[in-house]
């Protein structure tokens, strides 16, 4: 049986026919490039795909990379890809040591922009994956206060994130400084330890025993002041990527709550002391939008007092503080009551520390 299969208008497949047979039937068809079926099914499919899916298609290259990582992206005509293209656009600090800063929390350097489709598709694929894990991190509250087990599960469950964290461990420990605590690094423990040893060697003979980012791994916290360690834990390096996820009082609420008990007691105590000495908490960053009856009462009492002995936590000031902690409890899902956190706040001497620093 002789047939001509016209799979695509410009790419017919000839089965048991030759050029002369087709020419006698239709000269225009005989002038077209065709695939003879006798080259074998695999070759026929390959030649079809060369036309259907040309190597020059950036979006298809990106799609295939995502599929290799186990993700099923929408078809390339979906508007989802427009968002991916936007995520891949360069930011003002790309190609500098601040590269990740331009992408936001849980952002890492993207592959360099290229000119050929393979390079452009590769960057698009990683921009897509980074966009997905950044959105999840924001929605699920993956921050410095996340339990290491939940953090490792998050990393493992996001396409491409594990590989990226291994490639850029310095950024990983900025977003998740809890992993620098010995024993909490999981599959990144070896890399973190290697970086820590390099830090120790670079600080030999100096006052500090290591860089501040490894203070939680050092038995004496690298001889860094508690305020420096707390500052790094909450907001990272001033010139580094964005890591701060909450208002300062949220971090205090977490440290005072049972949710932070997975920290060793020395580390928990050091960070708590650091937050007291840092003394940014009275500013209550969310004060302006607050419309509750007692908003600003605590600050008013603090500024009226000349020292701790003259300070009085009256009813309104306490209600203000309880309201602030109630917002922290809701945001972080803490188990303690606002009243309990206020009691712990006072017992831990945050008010006294504010006057000492002032």
SENU-980495 format. One line per 2 residues: number of its first residue (from 0); for each residue x, y, z of N, C-alpha, C. Coordinates in nm, 2 decimals, m for minus. Layout:
# residues N
NUM	X Y Z X Y Z X Y Z ~ ...
# end
This chain:
# residues 358
0	0.09 m0.12 0.00 0.00 0.00 0.00 0.09 0.12 0.00 ~ 0.06 0.22 m0.09 0.14 0.34 m0.10 0.06 0.46 m0.05
2	0.11 0.53 0.05 0.04 0.64 0.10 0.13 0.76 0.13 ~ 0.08 0.88 0.14 0.15 1.00 0.18 0.07 1.06 0.30
4	0.14 1.06 0.41 0.08 1.11 0.53 0.12 1.26 0.55 ~ 0.02 1.35 0.54 0.05 1.49 0.55 0.03 1.54 0.70
6	0.13 1.50 0.78 0.12 1.54 0.93 0.12 1.69 0.95 ~ 0.20 1.76 0.88 0.20 1.91 0.88 0.21 1.95 0.74
8	0.15 2.07 0.71 0.14 2.12 0.57 0.28 2.12 0.50 ~ 0.38 2.15 0.58 0.52 2.16 0.52 0.60 2.04 0.54
10	0.55 1.94 0.60 0.64 1.82 0.63 0.56 1.69 0.62 ~ 0.54 1.65 0.49 0.47 1.52 0.47 0.56 1.40 0.50
12	0.50 1.29 0.53 0.58 1.16 0.54 0.54 1.07 0.43 ~ 0.64 1.02 0.35 0.61 0.94 0.24 0.63 0.79 0.29
14	0.52 0.71 0.27 0.53 0.57 0.30 0.51 0.49 0.18 ~ 0.61 0.41 0.14 0.60 0.33 0.02 0.58 0.41 m0.11
16	0.62 0.53 m0.11 0.62 0.61 m0.23 0.76 0.67 m0.25 ~ 0.79 0.70 m0.38 0.91 0.77 m0.41 0.89 0.91 m0.48
18	0.99 0.98 m0.51 0.97 1.11 m0.57 0.90 1.11 m0.70 ~ 0.93 1.01 m0.78 0.86 1.00 m0.91 0.72 0.97 m0.90
20	0.68 0.89 m0.80 0.54 0.86 m0.78 0.46 0.99 m0.74 ~ 0.52 1.06 m0.64 0.46 1.19 m0.59 0.45 1.29 m0.71
22	0.56 1.30 m0.79 0.57 1.39 m0.90 0.45 1.37 m1.00 ~ 0.43 1.24 m1.02 0.32 1.21 m1.12 0.18 1.25 m1.06
24	0.17 1.25 m0.93 0.05 1.28 m0.86 0.03 1.43 m0.85 ~ 0.14 1.50 m0.80 0.13 1.64 m0.78 0.27 1.70 m0.78
26	0.31 1.77 m0.88 0.44 1.83 m0.89 0.47 1.93 m0.77 ~ 0.37 2.01 m0.72 0.40 2.09 m0.60 0.44 2.01 m0.48
28	0.37 1.90 m0.46 0.41 1.82 m0.34 0.54 1.76 m0.36 ~ 0.58 1.72 m0.48 0.71 1.66 m0.50 0.82 1.75 m0.47
30	0.80 1.89 m0.47 0.90 1.98 m0.45 0.93 2.01 m0.30 ~ 0.84 1.95 m0.21 0.85 1.98 m0.07 0.94 1.87 0.00
32	1.01 1.92 0.10 1.09 1.83 0.18 1.00 1.73 0.25 ~ 1.03 1.60 0.24 0.94 1.50 0.31 1.03 1.40 0.38
34	0.97 1.33 0.47 1.04 1.23 0.55 0.99 1.09 0.50 ~ 1.09 1.02 0.45 1.05 0.88 0.40 1.04 0.79 0.52
36	0.93 0.71 0.53 0.91 0.63 0.64 1.01 0.52 0.66 ~ 1.09 0.49 0.55 1.19 0.38 0.57 1.31 0.42 0.65
38	1.31 0.54 0.70 1.43 0.58 0.78 1.40 0.53 0.93 ~ 1.28 0.48 0.96 1.25 0.42 1.09 1.17 0.52 1.17
40	1.09 0.46 1.26 1.00 0.54 1.34 1.08 0.65 1.43 ~ 1.19 0.60 1.49 1.26 0.70 1.58 1.31 0.82 1.50
42	1.36 0.80 1.38 1.41 0.91 1.30 1.30 1.00 1.25 ~ 1.19 0.93 1.22 1.07 1.01 1.18 1.03 1.11 1.29
44	1.02 1.05 1.41 0.98 1.13 1.52 1.08 1.24 1.55 ~ 1.21 1.21 1.54 1.31 1.31 1.56 1.30 1.43 1.46
46	1.28 1.40 1.34 1.27 1.50 1.24 1.14 1.58 1.25 ~ 1.03 1.52 1.30 0.91 1.59 1.32 0.93 1.69 1.44
48	1.00 1.64 1.54 1.02 1.73 1.66 1.12 1.85 1.63 ~ 1.21 1.82 1.54 1.30 1.93 1.50 1.22 2.05 1.44
50	1.10 2.02 1.38 1.02 2.12 1.32 0.92 2.17 1.42 ~ 0.86 2.08 1.49 0.75 2.11 1.59 0.81 2.19 1.71
52	0.93 2.14 1.75 0.99 2.20 1.87 1.14 2.24 1.83 ~ 1.16 2.35 1.76 1.29 2.39 1.72 1.38 2.42 1.84
54	1.51 2.39 1.83 1.60 2.42 1.94 1.61 2.56 1.98 ~ 1.57 2.65 1.89 1.58 2.79 1.92 1.46 2.85 2.01
56	1.38 2.76 2.06 1.26 2.81 2.14 1.30 2.82 2.28 ~ 1.32 2.95 2.33 1.37 2.97 2.47 1.27 2.92 2.57
58	1.14 2.94 2.54 1.04 2.90 2.64 1.03 2.75 2.65 ~ 1.05 2.68 2.54 1.04 2.53 2.54 1.16 2.48 2.61
60	1.27 2.54 2.60 1.39 2.50 2.67 1.37 2.51 2.82 ~ 1.32 2.63 2.86 1.29 2.65 3.00 1.18 2.55 3.05
62	1.08 2.53 2.97 0.98 2.43 3.01 1.04 2.29 3.04 ~ 1.13 2.25 2.95 1.18 2.12 2.96 1.27 2.11 3.08
64	1.34 2.21 3.12 1.43 2.21 3.24 1.34 2.20 3.36 ~ 1.23 2.27 3.37 1.14 2.26 3.48 1.08 2.12 3.49
66	1.05 2.06 3.38 0.99 1.93 3.38 1.10 1.83 3.43 ~ 1.22 1.85 3.40 1.33 1.77 3.44 1.34 1.77 3.60
68	1.31 1.89 3.66 1.31 1.90 3.80 1.18 1.85 3.87 ~ 1.09 1.80 3.78 0.97 1.74 3.84 0.85 1.83 3.85
70	0.86 1.95 3.79 0.75 2.05 3.79 0.68 2.04 3.66 ~ 0.55 2.05 3.67 0.47 2.05 3.55 0.42 2.20 3.52
72	0.49 2.27 3.44 0.45 2.41 3.41 0.34 2.42 3.31 ~ 0.27 2.53 3.31 0.16 2.55 3.21 0.22 2.55 3.07
74	0.13 2.54 2.97 0.18 2.55 2.83 0.24 2.68 2.81 ~ 0.33 2.69 2.71 0.41 2.81 2.69 0.33 2.93 2.64
76	0.20 2.90 2.60 0.12 3.02 2.57 0.04 3.07 2.69 ~ 0.06 3.01 2.80 m0.01 3.06 2.92 0.05 3.19 2.97
78	m0.03 3.28 3.03 0.03 3.41 3.08 0.12 3.39 3.20 ~ 0.12 3.27 3.26 0.21 3.24 3.37 0.36 3.27 3.32
80	0.38 3.24 3.20 0.52 3.26 3.15 0.56 3.41 3.14 ~ 0.46 3.50 3.12 0.49 3.64 3.13 0.54 3.68 3.26
82	0.48 3.63 3.37 0.53 3.65 3.50 0.67 3.60 3.52 ~ 0.70 3.49 3.46 0.84 3.43 3.47 0.94 3.52 3.40
84	0.90 3.57 3.29 0.99 3.66 3.21 1.02 3.79 3.30 ~ 0.92 3.84 3.37 0.94 3.95 3.45 1.03 3.92 3.57
86	1.02 3.80 3.62 1.11 3.76 3.73 1.25 3.74 3.69 ~ 1.27 3.72 3.56 1.41 3.70 3.51 1.48 3.83 3.48
88	1.41 3.94 3.48 1.47 4.07 3.44 1.58 4.10 3.54 ~ 1.69 4.16 3.49 1.80 4.20 3.58 1.75 4.30 3.68
90	1.82 4.30 3.80 1.79 4.40 3.90 1.92 4.49 3.91 ~ 1.91 4.60 3.98 2.02 4.70 3.97 2.15 4.65 4.03
92	2.14 4.55 4.12 2.27 4.50 4.18 2.31 4.37 4.13 ~ 2.25 4.32 4.02 2.30 4.19 3.97 2.44 4.20 3.92
94	2.51 4.09 3.93 2.65 4.08 3.89 2.74 4.15 3.99 ~ 2.69 4.19 4.10 2.77 4.24 4.21 2.76 4.15 4.33
96	2.84 4.18 4.44 2.84 4.10 4.56 2.70 4.11 4.63 ~ 2.62 4.20 4.59 2.49 4.22 4.64 2.38 4.15 4.56
98	2.42 4.07 4.46 2.32 4.02 4.36 2.19 3.97 4.42 ~ 2.20 3.89 4.52 2.07 3.83 4.57 1.98 3.94 4.64
100	2.04 4.05 4.68 1.95 4.15 4.74 1.84 4.20 4.65 ~ 1.87 4.20 4.52 1.77 4.25 4.43 1.65 4.16 4.41
102	1.66 4.04 4.45 1.55 3.94 4.43 1.46 3.93 4.56 ~ 1.50 3.98 4.67 1.42 3.97 4.79 1.45 3.85 4.87
104	1.38 3.83 4.98 1.41 3.71 5.07 1.40 3.58 5.00 ~ 1.49 3.49 5.03 1.50 3.36 4.96 1.53 3.38 4.81
106	1.60 3.49 4.78 1.64 3.51 4.64 1.79 3.47 4.63 ~ 1.83 3.41 4.52 1.97 3.38 4.50 2.01 3.43 4.36
108	2.14 3.44 4.34 2.19 3.49 4.20 2.13 3.39 4.10 ~ 2.07 3.45 3.99 2.03 3.38 3.88 2.14 3.35 3.78
110	2.13 3.25 3.70 2.23 3.23 3.59 2.24 3.36 3.51 ~ 2.36 3.38 3.46 2.39 3.51 3.39 2.30 3.51 3.26
112	2.26 3.63 3.22 2.18 3.65 3.10 2.27 3.61 2.98 ~ 2.21 3.54 2.89 2.29 3.50 2.77 2.22 3.55 2.64
114	2.29 3.52 2.53 2.23 3.56 2.40 2.17 3.45 2.33 ~ 2.21 3.32 2.35 2.16 3.21 2.28 2.04 3.15 2.35
116	1.95 3.09 2.28 1.83 3.03 2.35 1.85 2.94 2.46 ~ 1.96 2.86 2.46 1.98 2.77 2.57 2.01 2.84 2.70
118	2.09 2.95 2.68 2.13 3.03 2.80 2.01 3.11 2.85 ~ 1.93 3.16 2.76 1.81 3.24 2.80 1.71 3.14 2.86
120	1.69 3.03 2.81 1.59 2.93 2.86 1.64 2.88 3.00 ~ 1.77 2.86 3.02 1.82 2.82 3.15 1.79 2.92 3.26
122	1.81 3.05 3.22 1.78 3.16 3.32 1.63 3.17 3.35 ~ 1.55 3.15 3.25 1.41 3.16 3.27 1.36 3.05 3.36
124	1.41 2.93 3.34 1.37 2.81 3.43 1.41 2.84 3.57 ~ 1.53 2.89 3.60 1.56 2.92 3.74 1.49 3.04 3.80
126	1.46 3.13 3.71 1.37 3.24 3.76 1.24 3.19 3.80 ~ 1.18 3.10 3.72 1.05 3.04 3.75 1.05 2.97 3.88
128	1.16 2.88 3.90 1.17 2.81 4.03 1.19 2.90 4.15 ~ 1.27 3.00 4.13 1.30 3.09 4.24 1.17 3.17 4.28
130	1.10 3.21 4.18 0.97 3.27 4.20 0.87 3.19 4.28 ~ 0.87 3.06 4.25 0.78 2.97 4.32 0.82 2.95 4.47
132	0.95 2.92 4.49 0.99 2.90 4.63 0.99 3.03 4.71 ~ 1.01 3.14 4.65 1.00 3.27 4.72 0.85 3.29 4.77
134	0.76 3.27 4.68 0.62 3.28 4.71 0.58 3.19 4.83 ~ 0.62 3.06 4.82 0.59 2.97 4.92 0.65 3.01 5.06
136	0.78 3.06 5.05 0.85 3.10 5.18 0.77 3.21 5.24 ~ 0.72 3.30 5.16 0.64 3.41 5.22 0.50 3.36 5.28
138	0.44 3.27 5.20 0.31 3.22 5.25 0.32 3.14 5.37 ~ 0.43 3.06 5.38 0.44 2.96 5.49 0.52 3.02 5.61
140	0.57 3.14 5.59 0.65 3.20 5.70 0.78 3.13 5.73 ~ 0.86 3.10 5.62 0.99 3.03 5.64 1.09 3.14 5.67
142	1.14 3.15 5.79 1.22 3.26 5.84 1.33 3.21 5.93 ~ 1.39 3.30 6.00 1.49 3.26 6.11 1.43 3.19 6.22
144	1.30 3.20 6.24 1.23 3.14 6.36 1.17 3.00 6.33 ~ 1.19 2.96 6.20 1.13 2.83 6.16 1.21 2.72 6.22
146	1.15 2.61 6.27 1.22 2.50 6.33 1.31 2.44 6.21 ~ 1.43 2.40 6.24 1.52 2.34 6.14 1.46 2.23 6.06
148	1.38 2.14 6.13 1.32 2.03 6.06 1.22 2.08 5.95 ~ 1.14 2.17 5.99 1.05 2.23 5.89 1.12 2.30 5.78
150	1.23 2.36 5.81 1.31 2.44 5.72 1.37 2.34 5.61 ~ 1.43 2.23 5.66 1.49 2.13 5.57 1.38 2.07 5.48
152	1.26 2.05 5.54 1.15 1.99 5.46 1.11 2.09 5.35 ~ 1.11 2.22 5.38 1.07 2.32 5.28 1.17 2.32 5.17
154	1.30 2.32 5.20 1.41 2.32 5.10 1.39 2.20 5.01 ~ 1.37 2.08 5.07 1.36 1.96 4.99 1.24 1.96 4.90
156	1.14 2.03 4.93 1.01 2.02 4.86 1.00 2.12 4.75 ~ 1.10 2.20 4.73 1.09 2.30 4.62 1.19 2.28 4.51
158	1.14 2.27 4.39 1.22 2.24 4.27 1.34 2.34 4.27 ~ 1.46 2.28 4.26 1.58 2.36 4.24 1.64 2.42 4.37
160	1.56 2.43 4.47 1.61 2.50 4.59 1.72 2.43 4.66 ~ 1.72 2.30 4.67 1.82 2.23 4.74 1.96 2.25 4.66
162	1.95 2.24 4.53 2.07 2.26 4.45 2.13 2.40 4.47 ~ 2.04 2.49 4.47 2.08 2.63 4.48 2.14 2.66 4.62
164	2.08 2.60 4.72 2.14 2.62 4.86 2.28 2.56 4.87 ~ 2.30 2.45 4.80 2.43 2.39 4.81 2.53 2.48 4.73
166	2.49 2.54 4.62 2.57 2.63 4.54 2.60 2.76 4.61 ~ 2.51 2.81 4.69 2.52 2.94 4.75 2.49 2.93 4.90
168	2.57 2.85 4.97 2.55 2.83 5.11 2.56 2.96 5.19 ~ 2.64 3.05 5.15 2.65 3.18 5.22 2.52 3.26 5.22
170	2.44 3.24 5.12 2.31 3.30 5.12 2.21 3.22 5.20 ~ 2.22 3.09 5.20 2.13 3.01 5.28 2.14 3.04 5.43
172	2.27 3.06 5.48 2.28 3.09 5.62 2.24 3.23 5.66 ~ 2.23 3.32 5.56 2.18 3.45 5.58 2.03 3.44 5.60
174	1.96 3.37 5.52 1.81 3.35 5.53 1.78 3.26 5.65 ~ 1.86 3.17 5.68 1.83 3.07 5.78 1.95 3.05 5.88
176	1.98 3.16 5.96 2.10 3.15 6.05 2.09 3.04 6.15 ~ 1.97 2.98 6.18 1.95 2.87 6.27 2.03 2.75 6.22
178	2.06 2.74 6.09 2.13 2.62 6.04 2.28 2.63 6.08 ~ 2.33 2.74 6.12 2.47 2.75 6.16 2.49 2.69 6.30
180	2.38 2.67 6.37 2.39 2.60 6.51 2.44 2.46 6.48 ~ 2.54 2.42 6.55 2.59 2.28 6.53 2.49 2.18 6.54
182	2.48 2.09 6.44 2.38 1.98 6.45 2.25 2.01 6.38 ~ 2.23 2.14 6.34 2.10 2.18 6.27 2.12 2.19 6.12
184	2.24 2.17 6.07 2.27 2.20 5.93 2.22 2.10 5.83 ~ 2.18 1.98 5.88 2.13 1.87 5.80 2.23 1.84 5.68
186	2.18 1.83 5.56 2.26 1.80 5.45 2.36 1.91 5.42 ~ 2.35 2.03 5.48 2.44 2.14 5.45 2.55 2.15 5.57
188	2.54 2.05 5.66 2.63 2.06 5.78 2.78 2.06 5.73 ~ 2.82 1.98 5.64 2.96 1.98 5.60 3.00 2.11 5.54
190	2.92 2.17 5.45 2.96 2.30 5.39 2.97 2.41 5.49 ~ 2.87 2.41 5.59 2.87 2.51 5.69 2.99 2.50 5.78
192	3.03 2.37 5.81 3.14 2.35 5.90 3.27 2.39 5.83 ~ 3.28 2.37 5.70 3.40 2.41 5.62 3.41 2.56 5.62
194	3.30 2.63 5.60 3.30 2.78 5.60 3.33 2.83 5.74 ~ 3.28 2.76 5.85 3.31 2.80 5.98 3.46 2.79 6.01
196	3.52 2.68 5.97 3.67 2.66 5.99 3.75 2.76 5.92 ~ 3.71 2.80 5.80 3.78 2.91 5.73 3.76 3.04 5.81
198	3.65 3.06 5.87 3.63 3.18 5.94 3.72 3.18 6.07 ~ 3.73 3.07 6.13 3.81 3.06 6.25 3.96 3.09 6.21
200	4.00 3.03 6.10 4.14 3.05 6.06 4.17 3.20 6.03 ~ 4.07 3.27 5.97 4.09 3.41 5.93 4.09 3.50 6.05
202	4.04 3.45 6.17 4.03 3.54 6.29 4.14 3.50 6.39 ~ 4.23 3.42 6.35 4.34 3.38 6.45 4.41 3.50 6.49
204	4.43 3.52 6.62 4.50 3.64 6.67 4.41 3.76 6.69 ~ 4.29 3.76 6.65 4.20 3.87 6.66 4.11 3.86 6.78
206	4.05 3.97 6.82 3.96 3.98 6.93 3.84 3.89 6.92 ~ 3.78 3.89 6.80 3.67 3.80 6.77 3.72 3.66 6.71
208	3.65 3.56 6.75 3.70 3.43 6.71 3.65 3.38 6.58 ~ 3.55 3.44 6.52 3.50 3.41 6.39 3.41 3.52 6.34
210	3.36 3.51 6.22 3.27 3.61 6.17 3.14 3.60 6.24 ~ 3.07 3.71 6.25 2.94 3.71 6.33 2.84 3.61 6.28
212	2.84 3.58 6.15 2.74 3.48 6.10 2.76 3.34 6.15 ~ 2.88 3.31 6.21 2.90 3.18 6.27 2.91 3.19 6.42
214	2.86 3.30 6.48 2.87 3.31 6.62 2.79 3.21 6.70 ~ 2.67 3.17 6.64 2.59 3.06 6.70 2.65 2.93 6.70
216	2.76 2.91 6.62 2.83 2.78 6.62 2.95 2.78 6.71 ~ 2.99 2.89 6.75 3.11 2.91 6.83 3.08 2.89 6.98
218	3.16 2.82 7.06 3.13 2.79 7.20 3.12 2.92 7.28 ~ 3.19 3.03 7.24 3.19 3.15 7.31 3.12 3.26 7.22
220	3.04 3.22 7.13 2.98 3.31 7.03 3.07 3.40 6.96 ~ 3.19 3.35 6.94 3.29 3.42 6.86 3.34 3.55 6.93
222	3.31 3.56 7.06 3.34 3.68 7.14 3.27 3.80 7.09 ~ 3.16 3.78 7.01 3.08 3.90 6.97 2.98 3.94 7.07
224	2.95 4.06 7.08 2.85 4.11 7.17 2.71 4.05 7.14 ~ 2.63 4.03 7.24 2.50 3.97 7.21 2.42 4.06 7.12
226	2.43 4.19 7.13 2.36 4.28 7.04 2.40 4.26 6.89 ~ 2.53 4.23 6.87 2.57 4.21 6.73 2.52 4.08 6.67
228	2.52 3.97 6.76 2.47 3.84 6.72 2.32 3.85 6.69 ~ 2.24 3.92 6.78 2.10 3.94 6.76 2.07 4.01 6.63
230	2.15 4.12 6.61 2.13 4.20 6.49 2.15 4.12 6.36 ~ 2.25 4.04 6.36 2.28 3.95 6.25 2.16 3.85 6.23
232	2.12 3.79 6.34 2.01 3.69 6.33 1.89 3.75 6.27 ~ 1.85 3.87 6.31 1.73 3.93 6.27 1.74 3.99 6.13
234	1.84 4.06 6.10 1.84 4.14 5.97 1.97 4.12 5.89 ~ 2.05 4.02 5.93 2.17 3.99 5.84 2.26 4.10 5.82
236	2.35 4.09 5.72 2.45 4.19 5.69 2.38 4.31 5.63 ~ 2.42 4.43 5.66 2.37 4.55 5.61 2.38 4.56 5.46
238	2.48 4.50 5.40 2.51 4.50 5.26 2.47 4.37 5.19 ~ 2.41 4.28 5.27 2.37 4.15 5.22 2.22 4.14 5.18
240	2.18 4.02 5.15 2.04 4.01 5.11 1.94 4.04 5.22 ~ 1.82 4.07 5.18 1.71 4.10 5.27 1.67 3.97 5.34
242	1.67 3.98 5.48 1.64 3.86 5.55 1.53 3.88 5.66 ~ 1.52 4.01 5.70 1.42 4.04 5.81 1.28 4.02 5.76
244	1.21 3.94 5.83 1.07 3.90 5.79 0.96 3.96 5.88 ~ 1.00 4.00 6.00 0.90 4.05 6.09 0.94 4.18 6.16
246	0.85 4.24 6.23 0.89 4.36 6.32 0.97 4.30 6.43 ~ 1.05 4.39 6.49 1.15 4.35 6.60 1.07 4.28 6.71
248	0.96 4.33 6.75 0.89 4.28 6.86 0.84 4.13 6.84 ~ 0.82 4.10 6.71 0.79 3.96 6.68 0.90 3.86 6.72
250	1.02 3.90 6.69 1.14 3.82 6.73 1.15 3.81 6.88 ~ 1.12 3.92 6.95 1.12 3.91 7.10 1.01 3.82 7.15
252	0.89 3.83 7.09 0.78 3.74 7.13 0.82 3.60 7.11 ~ 0.88 3.57 7.00 0.92 3.43 6.97 1.03 3.38 7.07
254	1.13 3.46 7.10 1.23 3.42 7.19 1.17 3.39 7.33 ~ 1.07 3.47 7.37 1.01 3.45 7.50 0.91 3.33 7.51
256	0.87 3.29 7.39 0.77 3.19 7.39 0.83 3.05 7.39 ~ 0.74 2.95 7.40 0.78 2.81 7.40 0.82 2.76 7.26
258	0.78 2.84 7.16 0.82 2.80 7.02 0.97 2.80 7.00 ~ 1.04 2.88 7.08 1.19 2.89 7.06 1.27 2.79 7.15
260	1.20 2.70 7.21 1.26 2.60 7.30 1.35 2.50 7.23 ~ 1.34 2.49 7.10 1.43 2.40 7.03 1.57 2.46 7.02
262	1.59 2.59 7.05 1.72 2.65 7.07 1.79 2.59 7.19 ~ 1.92 2.58 7.19 1.98 2.54 7.32 1.97 2.66 7.41
264	1.96 2.64 7.54 1.94 2.75 7.64 2.05 2.86 7.63 ~ 2.18 2.82 7.62 2.27 2.93 7.60 2.25 3.02 7.48
266	2.21 2.96 7.37 2.18 3.04 7.25 2.06 3.12 7.26 ~ 1.95 3.06 7.32 1.83 3.14 7.34 1.85 3.25 7.43
268	1.93 3.23 7.54 1.95 3.34 7.63 2.04 3.45 7.57 ~ 2.14 3.41 7.49 2.23 3.51 7.43 2.15 3.60 7.33
270	2.06 3.53 7.25 1.98 3.61 7.16 1.88 3.70 7.23 ~ 1.83 3.66 7.34 1.73 3.74 7.42 1.81 3.86 7.48
272	1.92 3.83 7.53 2.01 3.94 7.58 2.04 4.04 7.47 ~ 2.07 3.99 7.35 2.11 4.07 7.24 1.99 4.16 7.20
274	1.87 4.11 7.20 1.75 4.19 7.16 1.73 4.30 7.27 ~ 1.76 4.27 7.39 1.75 4.37 7.50 1.85 4.48 7.48
276	1.97 4.44 7.45 2.08 4.54 7.44 2.07 4.62 7.31 ~ 2.01 4.56 7.21 1.99 4.63 7.08 1.89 4.74 7.10
278	1.78 4.71 7.18 1.69 4.81 7.22 1.62 4.88 7.11 ~ 1.58 4.81 7.00 1.50 4.88 6.90 1.35 4.86 6.93
280	1.32 4.76 7.01 1.18 4.72 7.03 1.09 4.84 7.07 ~ 1.13 4.94 7.14 1.03 5.04 7.18 0.97 5.12 7.07
282	1.04 5.12 6.95 0.99 5.20 6.84 0.85 5.14 6.78 ~ 0.83 5.01 6.81 0.70 4.95 6.76 0.68 5.00 6.62
284	0.74 4.93 6.52 0.74 4.98 6.38 0.60 4.99 6.33 ~ 0.50 4.91 6.39 0.37 4.91 6.34 0.28 5.01 6.42
286	0.34 5.10 6.49 0.27 5.19 6.58 0.17 5.28 6.50 ~ 0.22 5.34 6.39 0.14 5.44 6.32 0.01 5.38 6.26
288	0.01 5.26 6.21 m0.12 5.20 6.16 m0.21 5.16 6.27 ~ m0.16 5.15 6.39 m0.24 5.10 6.51 m0.34 5.20 6.55
290	m0.47 5.16 6.56 m0.57 5.25 6.60 m0.63 5.21 6.73 ~ m0.57 5.11 6.80 m0.63 5.07 6.93 m0.62 5.18 7.03
292	m0.70 5.17 7.13 m0.72 5.27 7.23 m0.59 5.32 7.30 ~ m0.50 5.22 7.32 m0.38 5.25 7.41 m0.26 5.26 7.32
294	m0.27 5.27 7.19 m0.15 5.28 7.11 m0.06 5.40 7.15 ~ 0.07 5.37 7.17 0.16 5.48 7.21 0.18 5.50 7.36
296	0.10 5.43 7.44 0.10 5.46 7.58 0.23 5.42 7.64 ~ 0.29 5.30 7.60 0.42 5.26 7.65 0.53 5.35 7.62
298	0.53 5.40 7.49 0.64 5.49 7.45 0.63 5.62 7.53 ~ 0.51 5.66 7.55 0.49 5.79 7.63 0.54 5.77 7.77
300	0.52 5.66 7.84 0.57 5.64 7.97 0.72 5.63 7.97 ~ 0.78 5.56 7.87 0.92 5.55 7.86 0.99 5.68 7.85
302	0.94 5.77 7.76 1.00 5.90 7.74 0.98 6.00 7.85 ~ 0.87 5.98 7.93 0.85 6.06 8.04 0.94 6.03 8.16
304	0.98 5.91 8.17 1.07 5.87 8.28 1.21 5.91 8.26 ~ 1.28 5.95 8.36 1.42 5.98 8.35 1.52 5.86 8.36
306	1.47 5.76 8.44 1.54 5.64 8.45 1.45 5.53 8.49 ~ 1.50 5.41 8.51 1.41 5.29 8.54 1.33 5.31 8.67
308	1.40 5.37 8.77 1.33 5.39 8.90 1.21 5.48 8.89 ~ 1.21 5.57 8.80 1.10 5.67 8.78 1.00 5.62 8.68
310	1.02 5.50 8.62 0.93 5.45 8.52 0.82 5.38 8.59 ~ 0.70 5.40 8.54 0.58 5.32 8.60 0.50 5.26 8.48
312	0.49 5.13 8.48 0.41 5.06 8.38 0.26 5.07 8.42 ~ 0.19 5.18 8.39 0.05 5.19 8.43 m0.04 5.10 8.34
314	m0.16 5.11 8.37 m0.26 5.02 8.30 m0.26 5.04 8.15 ~ m0.26 5.17 8.11 m0.26 5.19 7.96 m0.14 5.14 7.89
316	m0.02 5.16 7.96 0.10 5.11 7.89 0.11 4.96 7.88 ~ 0.06 4.90 7.99 0.05 4.75 7.98 m0.04 4.70 7.87
318	m0.16 4.77 7.86 m0.25 4.73 7.76 m0.19 4.75 7.62 ~ m0.12 4.85 7.61 m0.05 4.88 7.48 0.04 4.76 7.45
320	0.12 4.72 7.55 0.22 4.62 7.53 0.15 4.48 7.50 ~ 0.04 4.46 7.57 m0.04 4.33 7.55 m0.09 4.33 7.41
322	m0.14 4.45 7.36 m0.19 4.45 7.22 m0.09 4.42 7.12 ~ 0.03 4.48 7.14 0.14 4.45 7.05 0.18 4.30 7.05
324	0.18 4.24 7.17 0.21 4.10 7.17 0.10 4.02 7.11 ~ m0.02 4.06 7.12 m0.13 3.99 7.07 m0.12 3.98 6.91
326	m0.07 4.09 6.85 m0.05 4.09 6.71 0.06 3.99 6.67 ~ 0.17 3.99 6.76 0.28 3.89 6.73 0.23 3.75 6.75
328	0.15 3.72 6.84 0.10 3.59 6.86 0.02 3.54 6.74 ~ m0.07 3.63 6.69 m0.15 3.60 6.57 m0.06 3.57 6.45
330	0.04 3.66 6.43 0.12 3.65 6.32 0.21 3.52 6.32 ~ 0.26 3.48 6.44 0.35 3.37 6.45 0.29 3.24 6.49
332	0.16 3.25 6.53 0.09 3.13 6.58 0.14 3.08 6.71 ~ 0.18 3.17 6.80 0.24 3.13 6.93 0.13 3.08 7.03
334	0.16 3.00 7.12 0.07 2.94 7.22 0.04 3.03 7.34 ~ 0.14 3.11 7.37 0.12 3.19 7.49 0.02 3.30 7.48
336	m0.04 3.35 7.59 m0.13 3.46 7.59 m0.05 3.59 7.59 ~ m0.11 3.70 7.55 m0.05 3.83 7.55 0.00 3.87 7.69
338	m0.08 3.84 7.79 m0.05 3.87 7.93 0.08 3.79 7.98 ~ 0.09 3.67 7.93 0.20 3.59 7.97 0.33 3.64 7.91
340	0.32 3.68 7.78 0.44 3.74 7.72 0.48 3.87 7.78 ~ 0.39 3.95 7.82 0.42 4.07 7.89 0.50 4.04 8.02
342	0.45 3.94 8.09 0.51 3.91 8.22 0.66 3.86 8.19 ~ 0.68 3.78 8.09 0.81 3.73 8.06 0.90 3.85 8.01
344	0.84 3.94 7.93 0.91 4.06 7.89 0.96 4.14 8.00 ~ 0.88 4.16 8.10 0.92 4.24 8.22 1.02 4.16 8.30
346	1.00 4.03 8.32 1.09 3.94 8.40 1.23 3.94 8.34 ~ 1.24 3.95 8.21 1.37 3.94 8.14 1.44 4.07 8.13
348	1.38 4.18 8.19 1.45 4.31 8.21 1.46 4.39 8.08 ~ 1.36 4.38 7.99 1.36 4.46 7.87 1.35 4.61 7.90
350	1.27 4.64 8.00 1.25 4.79 8.03 1.38 4.84 8.09 ~ 1.44 4.77 8.19 1.56 4.81 8.25 1.67 4.83 8.14
352	1.68 4.74 8.05 1.78 4.74 7.94 1.77 4.87 7.86 ~ 1.64 4.91 7.83 1.62 5.02 7.75 1.67 5.15 7.82
354	1.66 5.16 7.95 1.71 5.28 8.02 1.86 5.27 8.03 ~ 1.92 5.15 8.04 2.06 5.14 8.05 2.12 5.19 7.92
356	2.06 5.14 7.81 2.12 5.18 7.68 2.10 5.33 7.65 ~ 1.97 5.38 7.69 1.94 5.52 7.66 2.04 5.61 7.73
# end
